[in-house]
Amino acid sequence: MTSAMSRIHSIERAFAVLGALMTGPGGVTEVAERAGLPKSTTARLLAALVTEGVAEQIPGERRYRLGARIATLASGMRAAGSLVPLARPHLVDLATAAGEAAGLSIPDGGLMHYVDQVDSPHPVGVRDWTGTRLPMHAVSAGLVVLAHASPTDVDRYLARPLERFTPATVIDPALIRERLRLAQRDGCAWTRDELAEGITSVAAAIADERGEVVAAVHVHGPSYRFPAPGAETAVAAQVVATAARISGVIRQSVGARAAASTE
């Protein structure tokens, strides 16, 4: 069996284990029987799924159940599906006003999932990041989301090993905490050459009808031209204003759905 076929087979078996857990918690033997797999294979797959957060062992028991990340991924898909069409016109306006690419992302655990991007008119621009997931500490969108997270969630994130992507990537927890404080104060966060050399980005948080941060909007461009000299404050204000408008659209959409449901 080729390595590619082996990987596909492993994915199929992992989904079989997840499907078995969907019917309820179970021990290795029970899950193996539901999935139609050997116990040794099931035990190995359960360990890998626990590491990824999509399965978990019930505290004090030998049984396993679906993990919290399953709900996060599902809610992220629903959020992206409903948020993208609401935000898209505002991303277009922001990209036009800033003259650079504008994007939308939603949190996925300790990552930011990029779900939409409107490119700039420049012949030289940054790549389309739609579909990628990137660590929060290395991107402006992640910093503004972390800035509004609970202290416990921030502590948990900063306790993990933080990847350095370039020499400019900030991985010192104390320095990151200071950046989060500034993001709370300013309403936005900047990253410069931290995910990749030559890319600068600024982001602001988007809140839902309950005031909870559910996404971020950003503008990014090549560092040699973005932001233009003296334009940093104006660009940041545009991003913050766009985030506020999208948050308002979310509230209006929820209100409209609630009113329709009572008719």
C-alpha positions in Angstrom: 0.0 0.0 0.0 1.4 3.4 -0.9 1.9 6.1 1.7 -0.9 8.1 0.2 -3.3 5.2 0.3 -2.3 4.4 3.8 -3.1 8.0 4.9 -6.5 7.8 3.3 -7.2 4.5 5.0 -6.2 6.1 8.4 -8.5 9.0 7.8 -11.4 6.6 6.9 -10.8 4.6 10.1 -10.6 7.8 12.2 -14.0 8.9 10.9 -15.3 5.4 11.7 -14.2 5.9 15.3 -15.8 9.4 15.4 -19.0 7.9 14.0 -19.0 5.3 16.7 -18.6 8.0 19.4 -21.5 9.9 18.0 -23.8 7.2 19.2 -22.5 7.7 22.8 -19.5 7.3 25.0 -17.7 3.9 25.1 -14.6 2.1 26.1 -12.0 0.9 23.6 -13.7 -2.5 23.1 -17.2 -1.0 22.6 -16.0 1.7 20.2 -14.0 -0.9 18.3 -17.1 -3.1 17.9 -19.2 -0.1 16.7 -16.5 1.0 14.2 -15.8 -2.5 13.0 -12.0 -2.1 13.8 -9.4 -4.1 15.8 -9.0 -3.0 19.4 -5.4 -2.1 18.9 -6.2 0.2 15.9 -9.1 1.8 17.8 -6.9 2.5 20.8 -4.3 4.1 18.6 -6.8 6.2 16.8 -8.5 7.3 20.0 -5.2 8.5 21.4 -4.6 10.5 18.2 -8.1 12.0 18.3 -7.7 13.0 21.9 -4.5 14.8 21.0 -6.4 16.7 18.4 -9.2 17.6 20.8 -12.0 15.9 18.8 -12.3 13.1 21.3 -11.7 13.0 25.1 -11.5 10.4 27.9 -14.2 10.9 30.5 -12.5 12.0 33.7 -12.2 9.1 36.1 -13.4 6.5 33.5 -12.0 4.4 30.7 -14.7 5.5 28.3 -14.3 8.0 25.6 -16.6 10.6 24.1 -16.6 13.3 21.4 -14.3 16.2 22.4 -15.1 19.9 22.7 -13.3 20.7 19.4 -16.0 18.9 17.4 -18.6 21.5 18.6 -16.1 24.3 17.9 -15.5 23.1 14.4 -19.3 22.7 13.8 -20.1 26.1 15.2 -17.3 27.6 13.2 -18.7 26.2 10.0 -22.2 27.6 10.9 -20.6 30.9 11.8 -18.6 31.1 8.6 -21.6 30.2 6.5 -23.7 32.9 8.0 -21.1 35.5 8.5 -19.3 35.6 5.1 -22.3 36.9 3.1 -23.0 39.5 5.8 -19.4 40.7 6.0 -18.5 40.5 2.3 -19.8 44.0 1.2 -17.9 45.6 4.0 -14.7 43.7 3.1 -15.1 45.1 -0.4 -15.5 48.6 0.9 -12.6 48.2 3.3 -10.2 46.8 0.6 -11.2 49.8 -1.7 -10.6 52.4 1.1 -7.4 50.9 2.3 -6.0 49.9 -1.1 -5.0 46.5 0.2 -6.5 43.1 0.7 -9.2 42.8 3.4 -10.0 39.5 5.1 -12.3 37.8 7.6 -11.4 35.1 10.1 -13.0 33.1 12.9 -11.4 31.5 15.9 -10.9 27.7 15.9 -9.3 26.7 19.2 -5.9 28.4 19.3 -6.0 29.1 15.6 -7.6 31.7 13.3 -9.5 30.2 10.4 -9.5 32.5 7.4 -12.9 32.3 5.7 -12.9 35.2 3.1 -10.6 37.7 1.4 -11.1 40.6 -1.0 -7.9 41.3 -2.9 -6.4 44.7 -3.6 -6.1 46.2 -7.0 -2.3 46.2 -6.8 -0.5 43.9 -9.3 1.8 42.9 -6.4 -0.1 41.7 -3.3 -0.2 39.0 -0.7 -1.6 35.5 -1.2 -5.2 34.6 -0.6 -5.2 33.0 2.9 -8.8 31.8 2.7 -9.0 28.3 4.1 -5.9 28.4 6.1 -5.6 28.2 9.9 -2.9 30.1 11.7 -1.7 30.4 15.3 -3.3 33.3 17.1 0.0 34.8 18.5 1.4 35.2 15.0 -1.4 37.1 13.3 -3.2 40.4 14.0 -6.6 38.7 13.9 -5.5 36.2 16.5 -4.2 39.0 18.8 -7.5 40.9 18.8 -9.4 37.7 19.5 -7.1 36.8 22.4 -7.4 40.4 23.7 -11.1 39.7 24.3 -10.7 36.1 25.6 -11.1 35.2 29.3 -7.9 35.2 31.4 -8.1 31.5 31.7 -8.2 31.0 28.0 -5.3 33.4 27.6 -3.3 31.6 30.2 -4.0 28.2 28.6 -2.9 29.5 25.2 0.3 31.1 26.4 1.2 28.0 28.4 1.7 26.0 25.1 4.9 26.1 23.0 4.6 29.1 20.7 5.9 28.7 17.1 8.3 31.3 15.8 7.7 31.8 12.1 10.2 34.6 11.5 12.8 36.4 13.6 10.1 39.1 14.3 7.5 36.6 15.7 6.8 37.5 19.3 6.7 34.4 21.4 7.5 35.8 24.9 4.2 35.4 26.9 4.9 38.6 28.9 5.3 40.6 25.6 2.2 39.0 24.1 0.2 40.0 27.2 1.3 43.6 26.8 0.2 43.4 23.1 -3.2 42.2 24.2 -3.5 45.1 26.7 -2.7 47.5 23.9 -5.2 45.8 21.6 -7.9 46.3 24.2 -7.0 49.9 24.5 -6.7 50.7 20.8 -9.4 48.4 19.5 -6.9 46.8 17.0 -3.7 45.0 16.7 -0.8 45.1 14.3 1.7 42.5 13.2 4.7 43.2 11.1 6.8 40.5 9.4 5.7 38.0 12.0 3.9 35.3 10.1 6.0 35.8 7.0 8.7 38.4 6.2 7.3 41.2 4.1 3.7 41.1 5.3 2.1 43.7 7.7 -1.4 43.4 9.0 -3.9 45.2 11.2 -7.1 43.6 12.6 -10.1 44.5 14.8 -12.6 42.2 16.6 -16.2 41.5 15.5 -18.8 40.9 18.2 -22.1 39.1 18.0 -25.5 40.2 19.4 -24.4 39.1 22.9 -21.2 41.2 22.7 -19.0 38.1 22.4 -16.1 38.2 19.9 -16.8 35.7 17.1 -14.5 36.9 14.3 -12.0 39.4 13.2 -11.6 41.6 10.1 -8.1 42.6 8.9 -6.2 44.4 6.2 -2.8 43.2 5.1 -0.3 44.1 2.5 3.4 44.1 1.6 5.4 45.7 4.3 7.3 47.9 1.9 4.2 49.9 1.1 1.7 49.1 3.9 0.9 51.1 5.7 1.9 54.2 3.7 3.9 56.7 5.7 1.6 58.6 8.1 -1.4 56.5 7.3 -1.2 53.9 10.1 -3.8 55.7 12.3 -6.2 56.2 9.5 -6.0 52.6 8.3 -6.5 51.3 11.8 -9.6 53.5 12.2 -11.0 52.1 8.9 -10.5 48.5 10.2 -12.1 49.3 13.6 -15.0 51.0 11.9 -15.6 48.1 9.5 -15.6 45.6 12.4 -18.2 47.8 14.2 -20.3 47.9 11.1 -20.2 44.1 10.6 -21.0 43.7 14.3 -24.0 45.9 13.8 -25.1 43.8 10.8 -24.9 40.7 12.9 -27.2 42.2 15.5 -29.6 43.4 12.9 -29.7 40.0 11.3 -30.4 38.2 14.6 -33.1 40.7 15.4 -34.7 40.2 12.0 -34.7 36.5 12.4 -36.2 36.8 15.9 -38.9 39.0 14.7 -39.7 36.7 11.8 -40.0 33.7 14.1 -42.7 35.4 16.2 -44.9 36.3 13.2 
